[in-house]
Amino acid sequence: MVGMEEEEEEQRRPPVSPFGVYFNSSSISLAVLAVLEIEEPINIPHSRLVFLLDTLLLRVHPRFSSVIVTGKDGEQRWKRVEVNLKDHIKTAIFPENRSPEYYEERFSSYLSEISAELFLGNRPLWEIHFVKYPTTNAAGNVIFKIHHAIGDGYSLMAALLSCFKRSDDPSLPLTFPDIRIRSSGDAGGGKKAAVARALASAFNTVSDLWTSFSKTKLLADDLSPVRSGETGVGFRPISAATMAFSLDQIKQIKSKLGMTVNDVVTGTVFLGTRMYMKEMEPGSEEAETTSIVVLNTRMLRSYNSVHDMMMSKATESPWGNHFAFLHVGLPKLMVGGATGNYDDNNGARQESTMARRSLEFLKATQKLIQKKRSSVAVHLNGRLIQLYRKLRGSEAASSYVYWAVKNTSMAITNMIGPTEKMTLADHHVKGLYFLLAGNPQNLTITMVSYMGQMRVSIGTEKGFIDPNKLKSCIQRAFDLILNSTC
């Protein structure tokens, strides 16, 4: 009788989502590091912090007070446990009375160290780190480290935002930029145009499915300054650099060229990456280089409340991991057979040529992304992996996802943040960015909007890619595109 009760209790435990399983395996252990730059010195009494976490974060969703266990049927499930908040609150200790530049270096090292630390399986998969030393960017920093099995960026952003207040008026809710979902192409044109679109969609779908399969099982990207091809990269420390772009300037480029914000930012990152490859190893900019572009499949205009996410059957934005990824090849620097170098040694004529080619590159990126948007492979891929999991088991499916990512060169993902300044326990949040730890690629680009800026973060395998040099290349790519259009 006791055995039956235990079995019934086990079956009542919610299963870990498929992507949660893939990201919590022997192949991949993926975590999100959300970094908050605080305006004033951090001074939150421990008792108040414990109260806030207990009454806010732990009650946001049961995942924050659960651990992953494997049942007798071999399935991973969430088990509620008692949470000892002391195990989840970390405070960095550095030497006192040093310069902001010194603390900037120590903060970077600290971020790198915790990026490589795995969560303990006997406690819920999240931590909060306080770095109470003034860096060149902030008076202090708060880092939320959360395992990706708990939820995707959308879910985690909604959870974190439930802990924040609006700085100008705490009684008002935070607001977000309006998301305009744009269709891929003109929906008109009659029957002939509809048939042409259907055929193009079918062709692109088959092509994308083949690309996804071949990248997983047959063909890997070329080795290059942004891809080492080594195994175990996801379990090594990362180095990070960040930069901020004006959303108004991005929207100016978008309007001038008839693109989306995503087209502009992705094209800028791709161009900067190619420029970095050329600078580090001339000729490598022609290497076969593919990016995983992560797409949220909820197709949302704003964040739903966590309560609405819990009502998974009544909303289009349930809690969990609801995203898909596309394989997008980076265009070559010499678009359309153009020749020349991306350097500034030949004066104004060379600068003009570079500006023109930067727009050609951006348009080539947009064309590639539009083809992907007209494909349904992004949805079929997830179902095929699900089928593979049923036939071969969770570890085999995790390995499949691992190779699908590892055989490419980089990943790009983005989130939408508030338009107003936030406060955490009466501390004003000056800046916000996030990183991914555990990615089996050498390079991850993450983006989040906040207070009218797009914060772009570069996460690289420590010692392999120079994040600051790559940052300067991406900045230069943006300047070229901005000057060419506006």
Helices and strands as residue ranges (DSSP letters): H 2-12, H 18-22, E 31-38, H 46-52, I 53-57, H 58-60, G 62-65, E 66-70, E 76-80, G 85-87, E 89-91, H 100-115, E 126-131, E 140-147, H 153-161, E 165-166, H 190-217, G 233-235, E 238-246, H 247-257, H 261-280, G 284-286, E 290-296, H 306-310, E 323-329, G 335-337, H 347-373, H 377-392, H 394-406, E 410-415, E 422-424, E 427-437, E 443-450, E 453-461, H 467-485
